[in-house]
Amino acid sequence: MSGAELSRRLTLEERVAIPDGAGGNIVDWRALGAVWAEVRPRFAREAFVGAQPRARVTYRIIVRSVPYGGASRPRPDQRFRDGARVFDILSVADRDHRFLEILAEEGPAQ
């Protein structure tokens, strides 16, 4: 894990519910801050969403470690954004207390 090349700037985002005025909510995303990361593809698969084939690519994303409970520690209910690209966080593992290894899946921006 030493020698990670944290050369891509990603924005960590969390889901927020905004009242729609009719008793429901609209899901939106709020930026929490930027992190430097190493992003490497792992594998790709095809999934059917609404009877339509859609490619899903899984990535290994490495970022600097943040203590458990820290506001800037990525969680599986969050995502990373890189311009128009979105990476849904699937899991977060602490590696050697210096880096976090994140499994994420790239998908369409919602």
Biotite code that builds the C-alpha atoms (Angstrom):
import biotite.structure as struc

atoms = struc.array([
    struc.Atom([0.000, 0.000, 0.000], chain_id="A", res_id=1, res_name="MET", atom_name="CA", element="C"),
    struc.Atom([2.978, 2.318, 0.353], chain_id="A", res_id=2, res_name="SER", atom_name="CA", element="C"),
    struc.Atom([3.575, 4.318, -2.759], chain_id="A", res_id=3, res_name="GLY", atom_name="CA", element="C"),
    struc.Atom([-0.078, 5.073, -3.479], chain_id="A", res_id=4, res_name="ALA", atom_name="CA", element="C"),
    struc.Atom([-0.306, 7.742, -6.184], chain_id="A", res_id=5, res_name="GLU", atom_name="CA", element="C"),
    struc.Atom([-2.972, 10.105, -4.876], chain_id="A", res_id=6, res_name="LEU", atom_name="CA", element="C"),
    struc.Atom([-3.150, 12.172, -8.044], chain_id="A", res_id=7, res_name="SER", atom_name="CA", element="C"),
    struc.Atom([-6.899, 12.508, -8.727], chain_id="A", res_id=8, res_name="ARG", atom_name="CA", element="C"),
    struc.Atom([-9.062, 15.008, -6.929], chain_id="A", res_id=9, res_name="ARG", atom_name="CA", element="C"),
    struc.Atom([-12.494, 13.560, -6.107], chain_id="A", res_id=10, res_name="LEU", atom_name="CA", element="C"),
    struc.Atom([-15.437, 15.226, -4.377], chain_id="A", res_id=11, res_name="THR", atom_name="CA", element="C"),
    struc.Atom([-17.060, 13.225, -1.581], chain_id="A", res_id=12, res_name="LEU", atom_name="CA", element="C"),
    struc.Atom([-20.854, 13.623, -1.655], chain_id="A", res_id=13, res_name="GLU", atom_name="CA", element="C"),
    struc.Atom([-23.703, 12.529, 0.594], chain_id="A", res_id=14, res_name="GLU", atom_name="CA", element="C"),
    struc.Atom([-27.370, 12.022, -0.193], chain_id="A", res_id=15, res_name="ARG", atom_name="CA", element="C"),
    struc.Atom([-29.823, 14.625, 1.147], chain_id="A", res_id=16, res_name="VAL", atom_name="CA", element="C"),
    struc.Atom([-33.606, 14.695, 1.040], chain_id="A", res_id=17, res_name="ALA", atom_name="CA", element="C"),
    struc.Atom([-35.176, 18.020, 0.050], chain_id="A", res_id=18, res_name="ILE", atom_name="CA", element="C"),
    struc.Atom([-38.910, 18.549, 0.675], chain_id="A", res_id=19, res_name="PRO", atom_name="CA", element="C"),
    struc.Atom([-40.754, 18.795, -2.638], chain_id="A", res_id=20, res_name="ASP", atom_name="CA", element="C"),
    struc.Atom([-43.667, 20.855, -1.248], chain_id="A", res_id=21, res_name="GLY", atom_name="CA", element="C"),
    struc.Atom([-46.170, 18.047, -1.826], chain_id="A", res_id=22, res_name="ALA", atom_name="CA", element="C"),
    struc.Atom([-45.323, 15.971, 1.242], chain_id="A", res_id=23, res_name="GLY", atom_name="CA", element="C"),
    struc.Atom([-42.517, 14.009, -0.399], chain_id="A", res_id=24, res_name="GLY", atom_name="CA", element="C"),
    struc.Atom([-38.814, 14.445, -0.905], chain_id="A", res_id=25, res_name="ASN", atom_name="CA", element="C"),
    struc.Atom([-36.436, 14.916, -3.794], chain_id="A", res_id=26, res_name="ILE", atom_name="CA", element="C"),
    struc.Atom([-33.086, 13.157, -3.483], chain_id="A", res_id=27, res_name="VAL", atom_name="CA", element="C"),
    struc.Atom([-30.098, 15.387, -4.123], chain_id="A", res_id=28, res_name="ASP", atom_name="CA", element="C"),
    struc.Atom([-26.379, 15.212, -3.369], chain_id="A", res_id=29, res_name="TRP", atom_name="CA", element="C"),
    struc.Atom([-24.348, 17.620, -1.229], chain_id="A", res_id=30, res_name="ARG", atom_name="CA", element="C"),
    struc.Atom([-20.575, 18.020, -1.533], chain_id="A", res_id=31, res_name="ALA", atom_name="CA", element="C"),
    struc.Atom([-18.694, 17.320, 1.707], chain_id="A", res_id=32, res_name="LEU", atom_name="CA", element="C"),
    struc.Atom([-15.218, 18.160, 0.474], chain_id="A", res_id=33, res_name="GLY", atom_name="CA", element="C"),
    struc.Atom([-12.413, 17.083, -1.797], chain_id="A", res_id=34, res_name="ALA", atom_name="CA", element="C"),
    struc.Atom([-9.963, 14.213, -1.349], chain_id="A", res_id=35, res_name="VAL", atom_name="CA", element="C"),
    struc.Atom([-6.899, 13.152, -3.301], chain_id="A", res_id=36, res_name="TRP", atom_name="CA", element="C"),
    struc.Atom([-7.166, 9.590, -4.516], chain_id="A", res_id=37, res_name="ALA", atom_name="CA", element="C"),
    struc.Atom([-5.707, 6.811, -6.598], chain_id="A", res_id=38, res_name="GLU", atom_name="CA", element="C"),
    struc.Atom([-8.409, 5.306, -8.845], chain_id="A", res_id=39, res_name="VAL", atom_name="CA", element="C"),
    struc.Atom([-7.861, 1.940, -10.554], chain_id="A", res_id=40, res_name="ARG", atom_name="CA", element="C"),
    struc.Atom([-10.397, -0.191, -12.428], chain_id="A", res_id=41, res_name="PRO", atom_name="CA", element="C"),
    struc.Atom([-10.936, -3.709, -11.046], chain_id="A", res_id=42, res_name="ARG", atom_name="CA", element="C"),
    struc.Atom([-13.558, -5.382, -13.241], chain_id="A", res_id=43, res_name="PHE", atom_name="CA", element="C"),
    struc.Atom([-16.623, -4.704, -15.367], chain_id="A", res_id=44, res_name="ALA", atom_name="CA", element="C"),
    struc.Atom([-20.001, -6.373, -15.702], chain_id="A", res_id=45, res_name="ARG", atom_name="CA", element="C"),
    struc.Atom([-23.281, -5.823, -17.449], chain_id="A", res_id=46, res_name="GLU", atom_name="CA", element="C"),
    struc.Atom([-26.442, -5.404, -15.380], chain_id="A", res_id=47, res_name="ALA", atom_name="CA", element="C"),
    struc.Atom([-30.023, -4.990, -16.499], chain_id="A", res_id=48, res_name="PHE", atom_name="CA", element="C"),
    struc.Atom([-31.743, -1.907, -15.137], chain_id="A", res_id=49, res_name="VAL", atom_name="CA", element="C"),
    struc.Atom([-35.382, -1.617, -16.178], chain_id="A", res_id=50, res_name="GLY", atom_name="CA", element="C"),
    struc.Atom([-34.838, -4.290, -18.859], chain_id="A", res_id=51, res_name="ALA", atom_name="CA", element="C"),
    struc.Atom([-32.032, -2.206, -20.353], chain_id="A", res_id=52, res_name="GLN", atom_name="CA", element="C"),
    struc.Atom([-28.416, -3.447, -20.307], chain_id="A", res_id=53, res_name="PRO", atom_name="CA", element="C"),
    struc.Atom([-26.079, -1.117, -18.449], chain_id="A", res_id=54, res_name="ARG", atom_name="CA", element="C"),
    struc.Atom([-22.329, -1.479, -17.987], chain_id="A", res_id=55, res_name="ALA", atom_name="CA", element="C"),
    struc.Atom([-21.064, -1.264, -14.405], chain_id="A", res_id=56, res_name="ARG", atom_name="CA", element="C"),
    struc.Atom([-17.338, -0.888, -13.710], chain_id="A", res_id=57, res_name="VAL", atom_name="CA", element="C"),
    struc.Atom([-15.898, -1.531, -10.248], chain_id="A", res_id=58, res_name="THR", atom_name="CA", element="C"),
    struc.Atom([-12.917, 0.513, -9.047], chain_id="A", res_id=59, res_name="TYR", atom_name="CA", element="C"),
    struc.Atom([-10.434, 0.347, -6.195], chain_id="A", res_id=60, res_name="ARG", atom_name="CA", element="C"),
    struc.Atom([-10.032, 3.859, -4.800], chain_id="A", res_id=61, res_name="ILE", atom_name="CA", element="C"),
    struc.Atom([-7.276, 4.654, -2.296], chain_id="A", res_id=62, res_name="ILE", atom_name="CA", element="C"),
    struc.Atom([-7.470, 7.779, -0.087], chain_id="A", res_id=63, res_name="VAL", atom_name="CA", element="C"),
    struc.Atom([-5.679, 8.885, 3.060], chain_id="A", res_id=64, res_name="ARG", atom_name="CA", element="C"),
    struc.Atom([-7.067, 7.349, 6.223], chain_id="A", res_id=65, res_name="SER", atom_name="CA", element="C"),
    struc.Atom([-9.602, 9.158, 8.397], chain_id="A", res_id=66, res_name="VAL", atom_name="CA", element="C"),
    struc.Atom([-10.480, 7.888, 11.906], chain_id="A", res_id=67, res_name="PRO", atom_name="CA", element="C"),
    struc.Atom([-13.752, 5.989, 12.400], chain_id="A", res_id=68, res_name="TYR", atom_name="CA", element="C"),
    struc.Atom([-16.565, 8.436, 13.010], chain_id="A", res_id=69, res_name="GLY", atom_name="CA", element="C"),
    struc.Atom([-14.707, 11.296, 11.298], chain_id="A", res_id=70, res_name="GLY", atom_name="CA", element="C"),
    struc.Atom([-16.985, 13.521, 9.212], chain_id="A", res_id=71, res_name="ALA", atom_name="CA", element="C"),
    struc.Atom([-14.723, 13.184, 6.161], chain_id="A", res_id=72, res_name="SER", atom_name="CA", element="C"),
    struc.Atom([-14.418, 9.364, 6.350], chain_id="A", res_id=73, res_name="ARG", atom_name="CA", element="C"),
    struc.Atom([-16.164, 7.889, 3.282], chain_id="A", res_id=74, res_name="PRO", atom_name="CA", element="C"),
    struc.Atom([-19.135, 5.574, 3.927], chain_id="A", res_id=75, res_name="ARG", atom_name="CA", element="C"),
    struc.Atom([-21.061, 3.120, 1.715], chain_id="A", res_id=76, res_name="PRO", atom_name="CA", element="C"),
    struc.Atom([-24.098, 5.444, 1.575], chain_id="A", res_id=77, res_name="ASP", atom_name="CA", element="C"),
    struc.Atom([-21.971, 8.152, -0.081], chain_id="A", res_id=78, res_name="GLN", atom_name="CA", element="C"),
    struc.Atom([-20.292, 8.594, -3.450], chain_id="A", res_id=79, res_name="ARG", atom_name="CA", element="C"),
    struc.Atom([-17.348, 10.278, -5.145], chain_id="A", res_id=80, res_name="PHE", atom_name="CA", element="C"),
    struc.Atom([-17.689, 12.641, -8.099], chain_id="A", res_id=81, res_name="ARG", atom_name="CA", element="C"),
    struc.Atom([-15.029, 13.373, -10.705], chain_id="A", res_id=82, res_name="ASP", atom_name="CA", element="C"),
    struc.Atom([-16.609, 15.921, -13.031], chain_id="A", res_id=83, res_name="GLY", atom_name="CA", element="C"),
    struc.Atom([-19.485, 14.104, -14.748], chain_id="A", res_id=84, res_name="ALA", atom_name="CA", element="C"),
    struc.Atom([-18.310, 10.707, -13.456], chain_id="A", res_id=85, res_name="ARG", atom_name="CA", element="C"),
    struc.Atom([-19.862, 9.235, -10.293], chain_id="A", res_id=86, res_name="VAL", atom_name="CA", element="C"),
    struc.Atom([-18.474, 6.405, -8.131], chain_id="A", res_id=87, res_name="PHE", atom_name="CA", element="C"),
    struc.Atom([-20.968, 4.815, -5.703], chain_id="A", res_id=88, res_name="ASP", atom_name="CA", element="C"),
    struc.Atom([-19.105, 3.619, -2.599], chain_id="A", res_id=89, res_name="ILE", atom_name="CA", element="C"),
    struc.Atom([-19.697, -0.087, -1.902], chain_id="A", res_id=90, res_name="LEU", atom_name="CA", element="C"),
    struc.Atom([-17.231, -0.723, 0.952], chain_id="A", res_id=91, res_name="SER", atom_name="CA", element="C"),
    struc.Atom([-14.473, 0.978, 2.945], chain_id="A", res_id=92, res_name="VAL", atom_name="CA", element="C"),
    struc.Atom([-11.548, -0.899, 4.511], chain_id="A", res_id=93, res_name="ALA", atom_name="CA", element="C"),
    struc.Atom([-8.801, 0.524, 6.722], chain_id="A", res_id=94, res_name="ASP", atom_name="CA", element="C"),
    struc.Atom([-5.360, -0.494, 5.456], chain_id="A", res_id=95, res_name="ARG", atom_name="CA", element="C"),
    struc.Atom([-2.262, -0.020, 7.633], chain_id="A", res_id=96, res_name="ASP", atom_name="CA", element="C"),
    struc.Atom([-3.825, 3.055, 9.357], chain_id="A", res_id=97, res_name="HIS", atom_name="CA", element="C"),
    struc.Atom([-2.461, 5.298, 6.608], chain_id="A", res_id=98, res_name="ARG", atom_name="CA", element="C"),
    struc.Atom([-4.863, 4.630, 3.740], chain_id="A", res_id=99, res_name="PHE", atom_name="CA", element="C"),
    struc.Atom([-8.455, 3.578, 3.146], chain_id="A", res_id=100, res_name="LEU", atom_name="CA", element="C"),
    struc.Atom([-9.187, 1.099, 0.375], chain_id="A", res_id=101, res_name="GLU", atom_name="CA", element="C"),
    struc.Atom([-12.611, 1.764, -1.127], chain_id="A", res_id=102, res_name="ILE", atom_name="CA", element="C"),
    struc.Atom([-14.503, -0.478, -3.512], chain_id="A", res_id=103, res_name="LEU", atom_name="CA", element="C"),
    struc.Atom([-16.750, 1.675, -5.689], chain_id="A", res_id=104, res_name="ALA", atom_name="CA", element="C"),
    struc.Atom([-18.901, 1.182, -8.751], chain_id="A", res_id=105, res_name="GLU", atom_name="CA", element="C"),
    struc.Atom([-19.107, 3.755, -11.503], chain_id="A", res_id=106, res_name="GLU", atom_name="CA", element="C"),
    struc.Atom([-22.599, 4.561, -12.579], chain_id="A", res_id=107, res_name="GLY", atom_name="CA", element="C"),
    struc.Atom([-24.617, 7.271, -14.246], chain_id="A", res_id=108, res_name="PRO", atom_name="CA", element="C"),
    struc.Atom([-25.056, 10.531, -12.375], chain_id="A", res_id=109, res_name="ALA", atom_name="CA", element="C"),
    struc.Atom([-28.536, 10.759, -10.875], chain_id="A", res_id=110, res_name="GLN", atom_name="CA", element="C"),
])
